[in-house]
Amino acid sequence: MTPGREIEADKLNCIPVSMQCKGELAQIFRFYRQLQDMDRMVRIEKVMLTNDSSYNGRASMTTEVVVYYRTKVEQG
Protein backbone atom coordinates (compact mmCIF):
# COMPACT_ATOMS: atom_id res chain seq x y z
CA MET A 1 0.00 0.00 0.00
CA THR A 2 1.23 3.42 -0.93
CA PRO A 3 -0.79 6.43 0.21
CA GLY A 4 -0.82 9.52 -1.97
CA ARG A 5 -1.06 13.14 -0.95
CA GLU A 6 -4.07 13.92 1.24
CA ILE A 7 -6.65 16.20 -0.35
CA GLU A 8 -8.37 18.48 2.15
CA ALA A 9 -11.79 20.01 1.68
CA ASP A 10 -14.21 21.85 3.94
CA LYS A 11 -15.98 18.84 5.48
CA LEU A 12 -14.68 15.85 3.55
CA ASN A 13 -11.06 14.85 3.02
CA CYS A 14 -9.66 12.04 0.93
CA ILE A 15 -6.47 10.08 0.47
CA PRO A 16 -5.60 8.28 -2.77
CA VAL A 17 -4.01 4.88 -2.14
CA SER A 18 -2.26 2.50 -4.55
CA MET A 19 -2.30 -1.18 -3.60
CA GLN A 20 -0.64 -4.30 -5.00
CA CYS A 21 -0.88 -7.92 -3.94
CA LYS A 22 -0.77 -11.49 -5.23
CA GLY A 23 -3.02 -14.39 -4.33
CA GLU A 24 -5.80 -16.65 -5.41
CA LEU A 25 -8.76 -14.95 -7.05
CA ALA A 26 -11.02 -15.87 -4.11
CA GLN A 27 -8.59 -14.11 -1.73
CA ILE A 28 -8.57 -11.00 -3.90
CA PHE A 29 -12.38 -10.91 -3.98
CA ARG A 30 -12.43 -11.23 -0.16
CA PHE A 31 -10.09 -8.24 -0.01
CA TYR A 32 -12.52 -6.15 -2.11
CA ARG A 33 -15.41 -7.25 0.11
CA GLN A 34 -13.45 -6.03 3.14
CA LEU A 35 -12.94 -2.68 1.42
CA GLN A 36 -16.70 -2.52 0.87
CA ASP A 37 -17.36 -3.23 4.56
CA MET A 38 -15.07 -0.46 5.85
CA ASP A 39 -16.51 2.32 8.01
CA ARG A 40 -15.22 4.84 5.48
CA MET A 41 -16.33 5.40 1.92
CA VAL A 42 -13.87 3.91 -0.57
CA ARG A 43 -14.07 4.66 -4.28
CA ILE A 44 -12.25 2.21 -6.53
CA GLU A 45 -10.62 4.13 -9.36
CA LYS A 46 -8.70 1.43 -11.20
CA VAL A 47 -8.31 -2.36 -11.02
CA MET A 48 -5.87 -4.52 -12.93
CA LEU A 49 -5.80 -8.30 -12.51
CA THR A 50 -3.02 -10.25 -14.18
CA ASN A 51 -2.98 -14.04 -14.37
CA ASP A 52 0.22 -15.74 -13.17
CA SER A 53 2.34 -16.83 -16.15
CA SER A 54 2.40 -20.40 -14.84
CA TYR A 55 -1.44 -20.53 -14.73
CA ASN A 56 -1.37 -21.93 -11.19
CA GLY A 57 -4.57 -20.19 -10.05
CA ARG A 58 -2.83 -17.13 -8.65
CA ALA A 59 -3.18 -13.55 -9.88
CA SER A 60 -1.51 -10.21 -9.32
CA MET A 61 -3.76 -7.29 -8.42
CA THR A 62 -3.06 -3.58 -8.75
CA THR A 63 -5.70 -1.16 -7.50
CA GLU A 64 -6.00 2.57 -7.08
CA VAL A 65 -8.61 3.71 -4.56
CA VAL A 66 -9.63 6.93 -2.85
CA VAL A 67 -10.54 6.77 0.85
CA TYR A 68 -12.88 9.52 2.08
CA TYR A 69 -13.31 10.71 5.64
CA ARG A 70 -14.97 13.62 7.42
CA THR A 71 -12.97 16.35 9.07
CA LYS A 72 -13.40 16.69 12.80
CA VAL A 73 -16.43 18.75 13.71
CA GLU A 74 -15.65 21.36 16.36
CA GLN A 75 -18.00 21.36 19.32
CA GLY A 76 -19.21 24.75 20.39
Number of C-alpha atoms within 10 A of each C-alpha: 11 10 14 12 10 14 11 13 10 7 10 12 15 19 16 19 18 15 13 14 12 16 14 14 16 10 13 18 12 11 12 11 11 10 17 14 11 10 8 12 15 18 14 16 12 10 12 11 15 11 15 14 9 7 8 9 12 18 19 16 17 15 16 18 18 18 18 17 15 14 13 8 7 5 4 3
